[in-house]
């Protein structure tokens, strides 16, 4: 019975470790605003220039332990995961005592809620689960996962429900979905807006006017991101070709304007209604 319960917690542990790894890498790679990492987890205990490396180091450490647990039967990885969660419990306790204003960062920016008893309780439960894995049969984690049957389901579901009850991230995620920020306040990477521009019809129809493929200026105004490129008008005059990309929607609107050296827009000459055709 005890062995069944222990093995049933393996998929729960793997799921939490993988989710934590992906969330940390995602948060470190797309820091939504300057200094955002200074409010998450153990990064607050190191110098500012080490915030991103500390987050990535923690993420890749989790990934290393997870892969080792699944692919080998070495007890090192089971002890390593147990030690990881035990140390995490201590670090969260210190954060709660020294910096009660910061989140644990366990799942990246979603874990921005200040560390409380629920977050501490979750790491204690995870420590107990991983310690139980030390009593599991000497086999790779993958072979144990593939050997799980319906008899393990009640214990696995029970462990998952306990962790969900101890996760403040559930309320945070629900609040973000329910109260989505207005378009002008949502962050969007410049590279994403640039990719949207280069697949648009406005870009394709004006690309021949550009003197270079890299923008000379870029700025944002509310829900619009602007890119300015050097170019030549249809009459050969030097102009700035300014594209505007709307930052919301799956198929955002893209507008374009030609601006002369005097800062005034240049109106394109309309095509004639009919073209003379020679007999």
C-alpha positions in Angstrom: 0.0 0.0 0.0 2.8 2.5 0.9 4.7 1.6 -2.3 1.6 2.3 -4.3 1.1 5.7 -2.7 4.8 6.6 -3.2 4.8 5.6 -6.9 1.5 7.5 -7.5 3.2 10.7 -6.5 5.9 10.5 -9.2 3.8 12.0 -12.0 2.7 14.8 -9.7 6.3 15.6 -8.8 7.4 15.5 -12.5 4.5 17.7 -13.5 5.3 20.3 -10.9 9.0 20.3 -11.7 8.5 20.6 -15.5 5.9 23.4 -15.0 8.2 25.3 -12.7 11.1 24.9 -15.2 9.1 26.2 -18.2 7.5 29.0 -16.3 10.9 30.2 -14.9 12.6 30.1 -18.4 9.6 31.9 -19.9 9.7 34.6 -17.3 13.4 35.2 -17.5 13.4 35.3 -21.3 10.5 37.8 -21.6 10.9 40.0 -18.5 7.7 42.0 -18.9 9.0 45.1 -17.2 12.3 46.4 -15.9 13.0 45.1 -12.4 10.1 42.5 -12.5 12.5 39.7 -11.4 13.5 41.7 -8.4 10.0 40.9 -6.9 10.2 37.1 -7.5 11.8 34.4 -5.4 15.4 34.0 -4.4 16.5 36.5 -7.1 15.9 39.2 -4.5 18.7 37.8 -2.4 21.4 38.5 -5.0 22.6 41.6 -6.8 20.4 43.0 -9.6 22.7 41.9 -12.4 22.3 38.3 -11.2 18.5 38.2 -11.2 18.1 36.6 -14.6 21.0 34.1 -14.2 19.7 33.1 -10.7 16.2 32.4 -12.2 17.7 30.4 -15.1 20.1 28.5 -12.8 17.1 27.4 -10.7 15.1 26.4 -13.8 17.9 24.3 -15.3 18.7 22.7 -12.0 15.1 21.5 -11.8 15.3 20.3 -15.4 18.5 18.4 -14.6 17.0 16.7 -11.6 13.8 15.8 -13.5 15.6 14.3 -16.5 18.0 12.3 -14.1 15.0 11.0 -12.2 13.2 9.8 -15.3 16.2 8.4 -17.2 18.2 6.7 -14.5 17.8 4.8 -11.3 20.5 6.6 -9.4 19.6 7.6 -5.9 21.5 10.8 -6.4 18.6 12.4 -8.3 16.0 11.3 -5.7 18.1 12.7 -2.9 18.7 15.8 -5.1 15.0 16.5 -5.5 14.4 16.0 -1.8 17.2 18.4 -1.0 15.9 20.9 -3.6 12.4 21.1 -2.0 13.8 21.1 1.5 16.1 24.0 0.7 13.2 25.7 -1.1 11.2 25.5 2.1 14.0 27.2 4.0 14.5 29.9 1.3 10.7 30.7 1.3 10.7 30.9 5.1 13.6 33.4 4.9 11.8 35.4 2.1 8.7 35.6 4.2 10.7 36.8 7.2 13.0 39.2 5.4 11.1 40.3 2.3 7.3 39.8 2.9 6.5 41.9 -0.2 7.9 39.4 -2.8 6.5 36.3 -4.4 8.1 32.9 -4.4 8.7 32.8 -8.2 8.1 29.1 -8.1 6.2 29.3 -11.4 7.7 32.5 -12.8 5.7 35.7 -12.8 2.5 34.0 -12.0 3.9 33.4 -8.5 4.0 37.1 -7.6 1.8 36.8 -4.6 3.8 37.4 -1.4 5.0 34.2 0.3 2.4 32.9 2.8 1.6 29.8 4.7 0.1 28.1 1.6 3.4 28.4 -0.4 5.4 27.1 2.5 2.9 24.3 3.0 3.3 23.3 -0.6 7.0 23.0 -0.4 6.7 20.9 2.8 4.3 18.6 1.0 6.6 18.3 -2.0 9.5 17.6 0.3 7.6 14.8 1.9 6.6 13.4 -1.5 10.1 13.4 -2.8 11.4 11.9 0.4 8.9 9.1 -0.1 10.5 8.4 -3.5 13.6 7.3 -1.7 11.6 4.2 -0.6 10.4 3.4 -4.2 11.8 0.4 -6.0 15.2 0.8 -7.7 14.0 1.6 -11.2 14.1 4.5 -13.6 11.3 7.1 -13.1 10.2 6.5 -16.7 9.7 2.8 -16.1 7.7 3.5 -13.0 5.5 6.1 -14.9 4.7 3.6 -17.6 3.9 1.0 -15.0 1.3 3.1 -13.2 -2.2 1.6 -13.3 -5.7 2.7 -12.3 -4.9 1.5 -8.8 -2.6 4.5 -8.4 -5.1 7.0 -9.6 -6.8 7.9 -6.2 -3.4 8.6 -4.5 -2.1 10.6 -7.5 -5.4 12.7 -7.7 -5.3 13.2 -3.9 -1.8 14.5 -4.0 -2.5 16.8 -6.9 -5.6 18.2 -5.2 -3.6 18.9 -2.0 -1.0 20.8 -4.0 -3.7 22.8 -6.0 -5.3 23.8 -2.7 -1.9 25.1 -1.5 -1.1 27.0 -4.7 -2.0 30.7 -4.6 -1.1 30.8 -8.4 -4.6 29.4 -9.2 -6.3 32.5 -7.9 -3.7 34.7 -9.6 -4.1 33.0 -13.0 -7.9 33.2 -12.7 -7.7 36.9 -11.8 -5.5 37.6 -14.8 -8.0 35.8 -17.1 -11.0 37.5 -15.6 -9.5 41.0 -15.4 -7.4 41.3 -18.5 -5.4 44.5 -18.8 -6.5 47.0 -21.5 -4.6 46.9 -24.7 -2.6 50.0 -24.0 -1.2 48.5 -20.8 -0.4 45.0 -22.1 3.3 44.3 -22.8 4.3 43.1 -26.3 7.8 42.4 -27.5 9.0 44.6 -30.3 10.2 41.5 -32.2 6.6 40.2 -32.1 5.2 43.4 -33.6 8.0 43.3 -36.2 7.1 39.8 -37.2 3.4 40.8 -37.6 4.5 43.7 -39.8 6.6 41.7 -42.2 3.8 39.2 -43.0 1.3 42.0 -43.7 0.0 43.2 -47.0 1.1 46.8 -46.2 4.7 45.6 -45.9 4.6 43.6 -49.1 3.1 46.5 -51.1 5.7 49.0 -49.8 8.8 46.9 -49.4 10.1 48.0 -52.8 10.2 51.6 -51.5 12.5 50.8 -48.6 16.3 51.6 -48.7 17.0 49.2 -45.8 15.3 46.3 -44.0 16.1 47.5 -40.5 14.0 50.3 -38.9 15.8 53.6 -38.0 13.3 54.3 -35.2 10.5 52.6 -33.3 8.1 53.8 -30.6 4.8 52.9 -29.0 1.6 55.0 -28.6 -1.2 53.3 -26.6 -2.2 50.2 -28.7 0.0 51.0 -31.7 3.7 50.2 -32.4 5.4 52.3 -35.0 8.4 51.5 -37.2 10.2 54.0 -39.4 12.3 53.0 -42.4 14.4 55.0 -44.8 13.1 54.9 -48.3 12.3 56.7 -51.6 8.9 57.8 -52.8 7.5 56.8 -56.2 9.0 60.0 -57.6 12.4 59.3 -56.2 12.3 61.7 -53.2 13.9 60.6 -49.9 11.2 59.8 -47.4 10.5 57.9 -44.2 8.2 55.0 -44.6 6.3 54.7 -41.3 4.3 51.6 -40.5 1.8 51.4 -37.6 0.8 48.0 -36.2 -2.1 47.5 -33.9 -1.1 45.4 -30.9 -4.3 43.5 -30.3 -6.0 40.7 -32.1 -4.9 37.7 -34.1 -4.9 39.6 -37.4 -4.0 43.2 -36.3 -4.4 46.2 -38.6 -1.3 47.6 -40.2 -1.2 51.2 -41.6 1.5 52.9 -43.6 2.4 56.5 -44.4 5.2 58.2 -46.4 6.7 61.2 -44.5 8.9 63.7 -46.3 12.0 65.4 -45.0 9.9 68.4 -43.9 7.9 66.1 -41.6 4.8 66.3 -43.7 3.0 63.2 -45.1 3.2 62.6 -48.8 0.0 61.6 -50.4 0.3 58.8 -52.9 -1.0 59.7 -56.4 -4.2 57.8 -57.0 -4.4 55.5 -60.0 -6.5 56.7 -63.0 -9.9 55.3 -63.2 -9.1 53.9 -66.7 -6.0 53.4 -68.7 -5.8 54.2 -72.4 -5.3 51.1 -74.5 -3.6 51.3 -77.9 -5.5 49.7 -80.7 
